[in-house]
Amino acid sequence: MAGFSLQFAAAAPSPDAHLLAGSWRYDAKRSTELSSWGGLKLIIAVDGTRVTLTRQLTAGRRSYDDVTAIDLSQTVNLVKVDWWPDNRHIGAYIGGDKTKKVRVRLLDEGRILRTSADFVLATQQGEHPVNVLTDYKVSVNGQQLTLIELRSTRNDPIVYVFKRITDEAADAAASRGNAE
């Protein structure tokens, strides 16, 4: 009986993040406001146990790519942070050692990527530790991604809804048209 259990466990597929991989366009009507940014595109790249989350933020002619590279096999990922683009209008900037300590888990057979990031923000009142818990959840049909973010500094969750981009050329044209 023990041999059967071991064989069954070995035969079970290991979850991976490939279901989340792709380019995703922000749906403003169904999402929390982007604050001072006008546009957001999310790109999730998967290479084995390595996952790269890229948020392409735009406002008029300004843009910023916020890149977080993580390894699912690591207990804690140390991610260098050059600039904190969230709520940049409130005067909070990356502080401390300018790194995020990111813990990551895949749930629901790879449909949900959960990250927990700890970092320090600097404000006029001093430095403050912050935790951000984020779930990236892809729909059953794979065409919608919902990002739910809980920040230790906010009472309300941030919810961003994205649609999968299947035509990169059309998306590039639409992005250029909305940039001004």
Disulfide bonds with the S-S distance in Angstrom:
none
